[in-house]
């Protein structure tokens, strides 16, 4: 049969991912006792055969060898499973299931048992240098908490699951960092610095999609480092300081205007003094200078009339 004559159904079946299933196993303690008993019987027969001669001795030695071989195979099937680990059972290259139950178990002695850690792992990415959405170079790193949920996919779908998660983590971090600006600068848009919780949620969602094929579950992600690259850090710091000064000035002016408005309204309501528009403008100017000035103002005593 040529390649063009292959059944499409068989090709589809061959490319289907392997998912975890429970392997067949037996209690290990029972099989340990049976194995030791079989070995003792073999040893006893060997001792008996040593006292015989001729065909009977040869026959007994052959039986003894078979019994000892059977006992060795029984003991070879013993598989200890530690809590936090699983054993992937493979027979002649085919997946036969996974053992997660901790303790001593027994499986087919001809199988290959692969140890897979199911513990929660804490993995920190390397410090990456990426351009954010505005094109500014930033340094970013994150920590990922993950765990193997499907042992079969972790073994058969990827080459090395730890390296796979490491590379996919760095790829996801680069993509997220390049999709958002470092600072929103008051625009209200999502930014890496101002919306850390939302950014980490989106990082977790993207990383979950990337490592799903390896049977890995992402429990949590957190940014551990986020800063401008050294070559632009000073310039960006000056820009942030200027923005902070402008924002503070804006708050001061807003407060001063409110205080002036309140003063004029109280003077008008209580009839303390009547001011024309020119005097009101002068009063407003003086109050704004006093309230918005960074330095202490000097008092001036007017010895003349209000209009001099």
CORJOWO-V709209 format. One record per backbone hydrogen bond with DSSP energy under -0.5 kcal/mol. NH is the residue of the N-H (numbers start at 1). CO is the residue of the C=O. Records with the same first field share a line. If there is no record, write none. Layout:
# CORJOWO-V709209
NH: CO / CO
This chain:
# CORJOWO-V709209
5: 2
6: 3
10: 7
11: 7
12: 8
13: 9
14: 10
15: 11
16: 13
19: 17
23: 98
26: 106
28: 104
31: 27
32: 28
33: 29
34: 30
35: 31
36: 32
37: 33
38: 34
39: 35
40: 36
41: 37
42: 38
43: 39
44: 40
45: 41
46: 42
47: 43
48: 44
49: 45
50: 46
51: 47 / 48
52: 49
56: 53
58: 54
59: 55
60: 56
61: 57
62: 58
63: 59
64: 60
65: 61
66: 62
67: 63
68: 64
69: 65
70: 66
71: 67
72: 68
73: 69
74: 70
75: 71
76: 72
77: 73
78: 75
79: 105
81: 103
82: 80
85: 82
86: 116
87: 99
88: 86 / 114
89: 87 / 97
90: 88 / 112
91: 94
92: 90
94: 91
96: 89
97: 89
98: 21
99: 87
100: 98
103: 81
105: 79 / 103
106: 26
107: 77
111: 108
112: 90
113: 111
114: 88 / 112
116: 86
118: 84
119: 84
121: 146
123: 121 / 144
125: 142
128: 126 / 140
130: 128 / 138
132: 136
133: 180
135: 132
138: 130
139: 227
140: 128
141: 225
143: 222
144: 123
145: 220
146: 121 / 144
147: 217
149: 147 / 215
150: 215
151: 149
154: 150
155: 151
156: 152
157: 153
158: 153
164: 160
165: 161
166: 162
167: 163
168: 164
169: 165
170: 166
171: 167
172: 168
173: 169
174: 170
175: 171
176: 172
177: 173
178: 174
179: 175 / 176
180: 176 / 177
181: 190
187: 184
192: 181
193: 182
195: 191
199: 195
200: 196
201: 197
202: 198
203: 199
204: 200
205: 201
206: 202
207: 203
208: 204
209: 205
210: 206
211: 207
212: 208
214: 211
215: 212
216: 211
217: 147
218: 216
219: 145 / 217
220: 145
222: 143
224: 141
225: 141
227: 139
229: 137
232: 229
233: 229
234: 230
236: 232
237: 233
238: 234
239: 235
240: 236
241: 237
242: 238
243: 239
244: 240
245: 241
246: 242
247: 243
248: 244
249: 245
250: 246
251: 247
252: 248
253: 249
254: 250
255: 251
256: 252
257: 253
258: 254
259: 255
260: 256
261: 257
262: 258
263: 259
264: 260
265: 261
266: 262
267: 263
268: 264
269: 265
270: 266
271: 267
272: 267
275: 273
280: 276
281: 277
282: 278
283: 279
284: 280
285: 281
286: 282
287: 283
288: 284
289: 285
290: 286
291: 287
292: 288
293: 289
302: 300
303: 301
308: 305
